[in-house]
Amino acid sequence: MSRRFQVLLIALSLAFTGFFIVWYKVGVLGIPFLPHEKRSVYKIGAEISFEGKNKPVLVSMALPEPQEGIQILSEDVASSGFGYAEAQTETGKRAEWSKRNVSGPQILYYSIEVFMEPGDYKPKLPLVSYEQKTETLSDLPDTLRDTAKILLDDVRSRSADTHSFAAQLIHDFNAKEPSQAVKILLAQGGESKFEIISRLLRYRKILVRKIHGLYLESERRNIALTPMLEVYDGKKWQLYDLKKGKVTRDKNFFIWQHGGDSVIEVTGATKSHIRFSLNERQVPVEYLLDKQELLKKAAVLDFSLFSLPVSEQNAYRHILLVPFGALVVVLLRILGGLRTSGTFMPVLIALAFMETTLSAGLIMFILIVGTGLVIRSYLSSLNLLLVARISAVMIVVIMIMSFMSILSFKLGIKEVLTVTFFPMIILAWTIERMSILWEEEGAKEVFIQGGGSLIVAIFAYFAMTDPFVSHIAFNFPELLLVVLALIIMLGRYSGYRISELIRFRSMVD
Amino acid sequence: MFANPFKLKKLGILGMNKRNIHYIGAQNDRKYYPLVDNKLKTKVVAQNAGISVPKLLVTIERQSQLRNLKDMLTGLDKFALKPAQGSGGKGILVIIKREGDEFIKANGQRLELRDIQRDISNILSGLYSLGGKPDVAMIETLVEFDPIFERYSYEGVPDIRVIVYKGYPAMAMLRCSTKESDGKANLHQGAVGVGIDMESGKSLFSVQHGMPVTHHPDTKYDFSELEIPHWEKILTLAASCYEVTHLGYLGVDIVLDKNLGPLILELNARPGLAIQIANRTGAVKRYDVIDNQPANLDVTQRVKFSMSHFGTS
């Protein structure tokens, strides 16, 4: 069997397998191939990390409850070796993990899938569900208590009702130049702003409760819950964001916890930490309706990326796009004949562009590499060994990056803050290689290869940010087999490159 | 703007993809690469096989040896410093004479001892080697090139590149350095490539940057008068590298020394495609002819075959 035939056979069978799975998912399971007629399903993942100290560990985490406008579809617990139970407490349901003798770093996962019910959101008024403790402030020192009273009187004089009172109080605490009273309270209270405000409100006999929740947006990792205050004026609960002041509850605000207890309590371990990640996925309406049934009949779906913890799913959203970037590189190099510095450097640059936006990324890339080249040319006269010189260039790159960030932050150009997404070791190597290229082959070659890299990076960027590509990459990862087949086929392409049609044109005349 | 790919194919022009798959990939077994990628190994093997090469004077393997560099260079007024695993002429330093403590490069630039130490240090760190592998620096005798080439070269040694396919010399060109190429013989840096007739060793066409030229841009001499001496000996030298390297697709770089005659300078397992432009001939046609030849001919027979079949007259 000739090699050419083998390649063809492998490519065809890969492509066939890929297309078959897509056909099965689209035709039989009813998952639409194009992104339309969809509902957003959010997977909210909580990741609790802590470090065991060879002692029994008990972890308790507040659990969200169904709420108006948002439905909880399913919940999922991943905690190998830990006992898991749900407990009902005064302030709501809590998840409890337990294990005897835990040592070393541990991670527990808990995730729920929620989906926003269609239609307009008309929040029903929640009932006043539990008795409000009245605050006495008696545990505060005398001076502090007096300051608090003065502040409350002052705020009272500036407000008309309960809600305007709460709004004014939060406003005072957020002022750029806070009043003396606020400064003293913040400095000496030993409690967070959040805590102090709710204490002060309770002291005024205003019903108040704490809420922790998060905004349902697409794809976020490593976020903390947003704390909010809810204030009751006898008729209506009103939500207050500690940063923005009065807010109306959005349809996409998901309340994870009501009440004053902490979100997690960990006994028997140290360094406990909770992080949330969010992941949006478009699913067809039918799929939502009989999701349970579907999972039973299709092992394909159960064995998919959706079964991973949410933060890993988000990582794969990016990773799954890399093959498409690689395909662009293969096309432009094998068919186009573009020269780049480093084979897959353009894909890494394109990944950085995805975080920085294209225009800002391009400018920053050229600035960093340009400055780096100037500094590298000086370093070369210092007669350093290669490894030390590249390390020095890397440190200079980091300094240029931080300098750009600080300068632009002061100037108010936010885009540049994302400069940190550039892979700096790759940048340092690029600078080193380009500078050698400059010395050895002249500036022209540097522009050819540097320009080639950027052109390929821009094409890869457009391919990888295409909404359709990212939709099919994540929802139909089996199409990677088709990409693989294409790349294998291109690997045996022995025809001319476009650049060669130009290069050899004098031979035809 | 674009050439018609079907016309190119008809002319038998070899493209990069086809070269990589059908010639390099199919003819060159990877296990033989280290031999050609390492000039030190090439030199030893070539010498053992009785092939003439420039004489090796000094090798430097460790950074610590750099302290004694001054002693090592005592009595060496002209030499060429090279990385053993470099490619494309990177890291090569040619010193043509010494004045006091200073070393004079071919283009007149003056270097101090520490400049040379830095170059060697870079070589040892693997700056010029494939994949950044730690390398060895070697110092060779400087080739005193044959005066016949003086007219056709600017500040550098012109070398003859012969493509040897399955042991048959298939195509040849002379690479002449120019002011633009900074004394280097790399065509993409602006050196002139002169296609050489396989039968006579006479020049055929000359190109710079892919465009035809008739005269050397710096020395103004007419290339059409050029004829390379010892032509059959050069082809025999090139063809004999096949037995030594076992590589079916090979570029052999040869220089003509005034006293020693043709010497092998370097071998290349991935020779470029520009030689076709300098010869105004597609390489595939010649390779196809060679493919139809019996496999077990000796060097003399192969050279005879190439000279009689690939000549243009």
Interface residues (C-beta under 8 A of the other chain):
Chain A: I334 G337 N383 L385 L386 V387 I436 E440 E441 G442 E445 R492 Y493 S494 G495 Y496 R497 I498 E500 L501 I502 R503 F504 R505 S506 M507 V508
Chain B: M1 F2 A3 N4 P5 K7 L8 K9 L11 I13 G15 M16 N17 K18 I21 H22 Q63 K90 G91 R114 Q117 R118 S121 N122 S125 G126 L127 D182 N186 H188 Q189 V207 G210 M211 P212 L273 Q276 I277 R280 G282
